[in-house]
Amino acid sequence: MTDLRDDVREAFADRFGHKPLGIWSAPGRVNLIGEHTDYNLGFVLPLAIDRRTVVAAGVRDDGVLRVGSTFAGDELFTEITIAELDDLRTRGELDGDWSQYPLGVAWALGEALAEGGGGADLLAVPGLDLMIDSNVPVGAGLSSSAAIECAVAVALNELWRLGVTSADLARVGQRAENDFVGAPTGIMDQTASLLGQRDAAVFLDCRSLQTQIVPLGLADAGLELLVIDTGVTHAHETGGYAERRASCERAAALMGVDSLRDLTVDDLDEAVHKLSDLTFRRMRHVITENQRVLDVVAALRSDGPAAIGDYLDASHRSMRDDFEISTPELDLAVEIAQANGALGARMTGGGFGGAAIALVPSEEVSRVQVAVDGGFAEHGFGQPETFTVAASDGATRDA
């Protein structure tokens, strides 16, 4: 983190010719369990991780937003007036461009201000210079996009003196991703990035948006959470994610409910006769995953983290077989971890690539890492990146 802050401060001064007023950061996240349940208004259990996006920011005396980034290896730069944000969103000229995320947050803040009444809008705020750096892997299912959104959101919230709560900033980030970027994601990632706490997960009810902090106690239990980044990148705005969401909406409609959240495992016997095999399996994943989240929260509170391994394994099987969002690389990572000492393992994130997580005794971490490297090489897959993560605090001002 110290190096990131120094790097982004130096890059800001080099690009913009003055020092930033401050530095803000927000973490990526690992979803411990609860995949594709968020947009079905169900339950999720993510944790903020100790990989962060850092934003250096300064105020301008005009209505221009200048956004630079060095996190992709080469410096990237976008300049636009605040007044142009809505037209830019409508034209879709930034499709696939990283700057959609910070600019989308600025636009979504403006929409929230306008809808809040009182005549407030972004035309009354000053321009900004922003420089972004990050060590959250892109495309690994660790929510690099939400880390950008939330770091920018807390910076803009302070510099523009908006007084928006963290819960409302999570909605701003989701709106940016849904309506500016065009990715139909839920609110889990932003909630974890904003509300995360050290050595704890965030239990989120995606219907009520109520949260509870659930202590993890991994270190006390002699456990580590190992991330296995397969290197297979994914993008939420592509068709696979949207198709799964549409299947869930179709299942809910055919079952006569507003959302799959309104169903439980007791409804599966009826559903199997009403739905096609494909739609039933999509529905079964969401319903059983919701129950697994509740079971993991209960297990953490009563028995500690060593008791949750079987739920992680079951979650992966469900995503592999029913929701069909895994890949050969993810399946191999999970299988190797399970065979080399992990208490449980699963893919994490939206699927179609990205990372798996494994709950591993501290003394077995190296063994799992070596086995994964060897297994991927044997199967002709690219070299994976493996690293442990710790639950971290959410978005904040660093300097």
N, C-alpha and C positions, 0 to 999 in steps of 0.2 A: 504493500500500500504506500509506504513512504516513497519508493521509487516511482510509482504511478503518479503520485501527487507532484513530485518534482518534475517528472517528464511533461505532464500536462501544463504545469505552470510555465515551463520553459517554452513549450510549443505555442502556448497562448501569446507570450510576449513576442516571440519571433514572428508570428503571423499578424498580430493586431497592433504591435508597436506600443503597447502599454501593459501594465500589470493587471491581473484580474482582481476583482473585488473580493472574491472568495472561491473556495473549492468545495464542491458537494459530491457525494458518492452514494451509490445504491448497489446492493448485492444481486447477483444471480440467485437462482433457487434450484434446489432439488426437490422434486415431489416424492416424498417418502412413500405415499400410496394415495390412490384416488385419481385415476387417469380417465379423461373424457367424461368425468362426472360433473365438472363445473358448469358447462353450458346446459346440462340437464338439471341444473338447480340442486345438485346433490352435495355430497361432502368431499372435502379434500384435506390433505395433511402435508403441506409443503414446509420446507425450512429454508430460510435465507442462508447462503453459503459465504465462505470467506474468499470469494472471487468477486471483484467489484468493477463497476464502471464509474469513472471519475470525470467530473465536469468542472472546468474552470470557467468563470463567467464574469463579465463586466458590462456596465451600462453604457449605452450610446445616447447621444443627444438628438437622435432622429428615430424614425419608425422602422429601421432596418434590422433584420436578424441576419447575423453572419455566423455560420456554424462550420467549424473545422473538426477533423478527426484524424488521429494517427493510429487508431487501434487496428486498422486493417493492414498495417504495414507501410502503406504509402499515404501521404497526407491527402485528405479529401476535403473539399470545400464547397459550400453552397451559400449564396447570398440572395435574400428576398425581402421585400417589405412586408410588414405585418398585414397591411391592407390587402396583399395579394394571396394570403393563405387560403381563403375559401375558394378563389378561382383556381388556384393550384391544385387543390383537392379535387375539384370538379373535372379539371382537364386530365388528371391522372398522369401528369408528365414525369412524376418521380417514381413510377412503378418499378420496384426492384432496387431502388436507391436507398442506401442506409439513412440518408437525411430525412426520409419519411417519418422516422420515429421521433426525433426532437422537434421537427416542424409540426408534426401531428399533435404533439403535446401542447404546443403554443396555440394551435387552432382549437383544440378541445377545451383548453382553458377559456378561450374567448367565447366559445359556445356556452359553456357553463356560466360564465359571467352574464351573458346576454339573457339566458333563461332565468337567472336569479333575480332579474328585475333591477330597479334602481338606476337604470340608464348606464350601467357599467359596461365597458367593452374594451377590447385590446387597443383601440385607436387612441386611448388615453394614456397608455403606458409607453415607456421609452423603449428604444431598440436595445438589442443585446448582442454582445460577442460571446460565443460559446466555443470551447475547445474540449473535445471528448477523447478519452483514452479508456482502455478496458483490458482486463485479463480474464473476462468471462468468455469461454470458447463459443464461437459463433456456430450455430447449426447443430449443437450437441444436445439439445433438449434441456439446457440449463437456463433458459430464458434470458439470453443476452439482450433481446429486444426490450423486455420489461425493465431490465437494469438500466438501459439507456433512458427509457421513458421516465422512470422514477427518479433517477438522478437529475434529469432536466426539470422534472416537475417540482422537486423541492427547491431547486435553484430559482426557477421562475417565480414560484410562490413567494419566496422571500424577497427577491429583488423587485418584484412588482407589487409587493406589500398587499397580497391578495387575502391572506388569512384563511386559506382553504385547509380543511382538516385532512389528516392522512387518509381516512376512509374515503373522503370525496376525491382526493388525488388518485386513489386507486381506480375510481370510476373514470376519471379523466384519462388515465393511461389506457384503460380498456377501450374507451371511446376513440382515442387516437388510433389504436390498433384495428378496431372494427371499421371505423368510418373514414379514416384517412389512409391508412395502409391497406385496408381491405382484407384483413385476416380475421375470420370469425371465431376469435378466441373468447374464453370466459375471463373472469376477474381474478382467478387464483394467483397468477404470476405477479401481478402488481400488488396484491394484498400481501403476499409473502415478502416481496422486496421492500415494502414500506413498513410493515409491522413486525418483521422477524425479530427474534431475540436470541442472544447467545445461549447455546446449549438447550434449545427448545424448538419445537415445531409449532406451526400455526394451524389450529383446527378451524376450518372455515365452513360455515353453512352457506352455500352459494344461493340459497333462496332468501334467507333473512339477512345475509351478509354479516351475521354475528360471528365473532371470533373468540377463541379461547387459546391461551398459551399452554402448551403441553410439554413439560420438561422431558428431555431425552435421557440424560445421564449416560451417554455413551462412554465417556472416559472412565467414569466410576465403575462401569461394567466391563472395562477392558476391551471395548469394541471400537472399531473404526468404520466409517462409511466411505467405501471405495467407489469412485466414479471410473467407469471404463468407457471412454469416448471412442467409439468405433471409427470415427472419421468419416462416416457416411452422413453427409449433410442432408437436411430436410428444410422445407419451407411450408409454414402453415397456410399460406395463401394458395397453395397448389390444391389439386382436386381431391386428394385422398381424405384430407381432414374435413373438407366441406361435405363430401359424400357420407362420411360417418355421421356427421351432425344431422344431415337430412334423413338418414335412416332412423336415427333416434326420434326425430320429430314425427316421422311416419308411424313408428311403433306406438308412440304416445297417443296419436290421433286414433289409430285403430283400436287401442285399448280404452278409449274414451276418457283420457285424462289430459290435463294441460301439460304435464311434464312427466318424464320417467321417475322423477323424484317421488311422485305420488304412488308408486308401486313398490312392492317388497318381494322378497323371494317366494312368499306364499302365492303370488300372482302368476308365477311361471307356469304352473300346471295348466291354467286357463289360456295363457298366451301362446303356448305351443300349438294349440289348435286354431288360433285366430290369425297367426302371422306366417309368412313364408319362412323357410328355414333361415335364410340370410338375415332377415329383419329380426327374427326371434333371437338369433345368436348375438346380434348387436345389442339388443335390449338386455339379454341375459348378462352380458359383460357389465353394463352400467349398473344394473340392480345388484348384482353380487359384489361389484366393486364398492358401491355405497356401503354395503354391510361390512365389507372388509375394513373400510376406513373406521367405522364405529368400533369394530373389534380390536383394531390396532390401538386406537385411543384408550380403550378400556384396558388392554394388556399393558401398555406403557404405564398407566397410572397404578395398576395393581401389582404387576410382576416385573416391570422394567424392560429394557430393549431386547434382552436375550430371548424374550417370549414372542417376538413378532416375525421371526424368520419364515415360518410356514405361510403366513399371510402374504409375504412378499413373493414367495414361490407361486402361490395360487394366483396372485395378481398377474404374474407374467404368463402363466398358462392361459388365463382368460384373454389377455391381450393378443397372444399368439394365435389362439384357436378360434375364439369367438369374435373378437374385434378385428383381427387380422391386420395389425399395424406393426408387427415386429418385422425383422429382417434376419437373414441367415447370420449376419455378423452379431446382431444383438442376441439371438438364440445361443450362439456359440459362447459369447461372453458370459451369459447367465449359466450355461451348463458347466463351463470350466470353473467358474467361481464356486458353484455348488459342490463340485467334485474335489475342490482343494481347500476346504475348510470354512467356506462362507456359511453362516447360519441361514441365510436367505438371499435371494437376488431377483431382480426384475429390471426390465427396461423402464426408463423414466422419460417423461415428456410426451409430446404429441404422436410420436412414432414415425415409421418410414425412414428410420435412421436415428442418429444421435447417440445417446449414451445409455448404459445400464448402470445400476447401482448394486452394490453387494455389501451386506452387513457382515463384517469379518472380525474375528478376534485379532487384537493388535499384533500378536506374534505370528499370525498367518498371512499378513498383508503382502509381504515380499513373495511368499510362495504363490499366492494368487496372481500377483503381477507377472512373475516369471512364467507361470503356466499359461496365462492369457497371451503373452507375447509369443510363446512357442506355438500355441494352438492356432493363432491367426496366421503365423508364417506357414505352418503345415497345410492350412487350407487355402493358401494363396491370397489371403486378405491383406489389406494395407496395415501398416503398423498402428496399433491402437495407442492412445495416450491414457495412462492410468494415474490417478492421484486421489488422495484422501481429501475430504472436505469436512469442515466443522460448521455447526450452526452458528450464524453470525447475527449481529444487530442489523436492523433495517436502514433505510435511507436516512442520511444525516448531513449536516454541514461539517466538513473536516477542518477547514481553515478559513 
